[in-house]
Amino acid sequence: MSFKFEEFVQENFAPAYRFAFCLSLAHDRATRLVDTTFQEAEALRKHNAQAKVDRTWVLETLHRKWRACHPVLPEADLDAGTTSEPLISLENAGEMDCDAVLKVLHSMSPAHRLVLSLFYFEKLGFNEIARILQLPPETALPSLARAKVLFRQLLEERRRASDTQLANLVLDHSG
């Protein structure tokens, strides 16, 4: 079976762009990251037809390229942020607007945002997440768990703030 680069790009562009956008939070930077990563993939395959170039390689390369220009803070970034705030319930989560959920996700630290993006959007397991984010495998699962808790707490805070704004608006118009 021959490697068809155009098909590879077509199959992997959406996950690559989502991840690059999650890294950069800017369309132009995400597009440049994806373009240069696919150019690197093509050059690698031309140089070595046996090189393993797959979706995980693309995501790993995107992360490596981003980190080269944006050094990460120590692991404390992954531990920060969880509080004793209540979590949003699963029933209430379904009521949230997609834009609100994305705003919460994009407001999180890169470490939290990336692990959640890889898990929820790319549907990767913690071993692949560890490889892409260059984490020891035994830390990927706890990092994911902490990010999920923080995400649910931030969603609950956002939901409460929306409820309060709505209640104030109703009171303003009824009085």
C-alpha positions in Angstrom: 0.0 0.0 0.0 1.6 3.3 -1.1 1.5 6.4 1.0 -0.7 9.0 -0.6 0.3 12.4 0.9 -2.8 14.3 -0.3 -5.1 11.7 1.3 -3.0 11.9 4.5 -3.3 15.6 4.6 -7.0 15.4 3.9 -7.6 12.9 6.7 -5.4 14.7 9.3 -5.9 18.4 8.5 -9.0 18.9 10.8 -7.4 17.2 13.9 -4.1 19.1 13.2 -5.8 22.4 12.9 -8.0 21.9 16.0 -4.9 21.0 18.0 -2.8 23.9 16.5 -5.7 26.3 17.3 -5.9 25.0 20.8 -2.1 25.7 21.2 -2.1 29.2 19.7 -5.7 30.4 20.0 -5.2 32.3 16.7 -6.2 31.2 13.2 -3.2 32.6 11.4 -0.7 31.0 13.8 -2.6 27.7 13.8 -2.6 27.7 10.0 1.2 28.4 9.8 1.9 25.6 12.3 -0.2 23.1 10.4 1.3 24.1 7.0 4.8 23.8 8.2 4.1 20.5 9.9 2.6 19.0 6.8 5.6 20.3 4.8 7.9 18.6 7.3 5.9 15.4 7.0 6.1 15.5 3.2 9.9 16.1 3.3 10.4 13.3 5.8 8.4 10.8 3.7 10.4 11.9 0.6 13.6 11.4 2.4 12.6 8.1 4.1 9.6 6.3 2.7 9.5 4.0 5.8 9.2 6.9 8.3 6.2 6.6 10.5 4.1 9.6 9.8 0.6 9.4 11.3 -1.8 11.5 13.2 0.1 11.1 16.4 3.3 12.2 14.7 1.5 15.3 13.3 0.1 16.2 16.8 3.5 15.5 18.4 5.3 17.7 15.8 2.8 20.5 16.2 3.4 20.4 20.0 7.2 20.3 19.6 7.1 23.3 17.1 4.9 25.3 19.5 7.1 24.5 22.5 10.2 25.6 20.6 8.8 29.1 20.6 6.7 29.1 23.7 8.5 27.4 26.7 6.2 25.9 29.2 6.2 26.5 32.9 7.1 23.6 35.2 4.5 20.9 36.0 2.9 23.2 38.6 0.8 24.5 35.7 -1.0 21.2 35.6 -1.7 21.2 39.3 -2.9 24.7 39.6 -6.5 25.8 39.6 -8.6 23.1 41.2 -10.7 24.4 44.1 -13.4 23.1 46.3 -16.0 24.7 44.1 -18.9 22.4 43.1 -18.8 20.8 39.7 -21.3 21.3 37.0 -23.8 18.5 36.9 -24.1 16.3 33.8 -27.7 17.4 33.5 -26.7 21.1 33.4 -23.7 20.6 31.1 -26.1 19.7 28.2 -27.8 23.0 28.6 -24.6 25.1 28.0 -24.1 26.9 24.8 -21.2 25.5 22.7 -19.6 29.0 22.4 -19.6 29.3 26.2 -18.0 25.9 26.6 -15.3 26.8 24.1 -14.7 30.2 25.9 -14.1 28.3 29.1 -11.8 25.8 27.5 -9.8 28.6 25.8 -9.5 30.5 29.1 -7.7 27.6 30.7 -3.9 27.3 30.8 -2.3 25.6 27.8 -1.4 22.5 29.8 -5.1 22.0 30.8 -6.4 23.0 27.4 -4.1 20.7 25.4 -4.8 17.6 27.5 -8.6 18.2 27.3 -8.4 18.9 23.5 -6.5 15.7 22.8 -8.9 13.6 25.0 -12.3 15.1 24.0 -11.7 16.3 20.4 -9.1 13.8 19.2 -10.4 10.9 21.3 -6.8 9.8 22.3 -5.9 7.6 25.2 -3.6 8.8 27.9 -0.6 7.0 26.5 -0.9 8.9 23.2 -1.5 12.1 25.1 1.6 11.5 27.1 3.6 10.9 24.0 2.3 14.0 22.2 2.7 16.3 25.2 6.1 14.7 26.2 4.8 13.7 29.6 5.8 10.5 31.5 2.8 8.1 30.9 2.2 7.8 34.6 1.5 11.6 34.8 -0.8 11.9 31.8 -3.8 10.3 33.5 -3.7 12.4 36.7 -3.1 15.5 34.5 -6.2 14.7 32.5 -8.2 14.1 35.7 -7.2 17.4 37.2 -7.9 19.2 33.9 -11.4 17.6 33.8 -12.2 18.7 37.3 -11.1 22.2 36.7 -13.0 22.4 33.4 -16.2 21.3 35.2 -15.6 23.8 38.0 -15.1 26.6 35.5 -18.2 25.5 33.5 -20.2 25.6 36.8 -18.9 29.1 37.6 -19.9 30.3 34.1 -23.3 28.7 34.4 -23.9 30.4 37.8 -22.8 33.7 36.4 -25.2 33.4 33.5 -28.0 32.4 35.8 -27.3 35.5 38.0 -27.2 37.8 34.9 -30.5 36.4 33.7 -32.1 36.8 37.1 -30.9 40.4 37.3 -32.2 41.1 33.8 -35.6 39.7 34.8 -35.7 41.8 38.0 -34.7 44.9 36.1 -37.5 44.5 33.6 -40.2 43.5 36.2 -39.7 46.4 38.5 
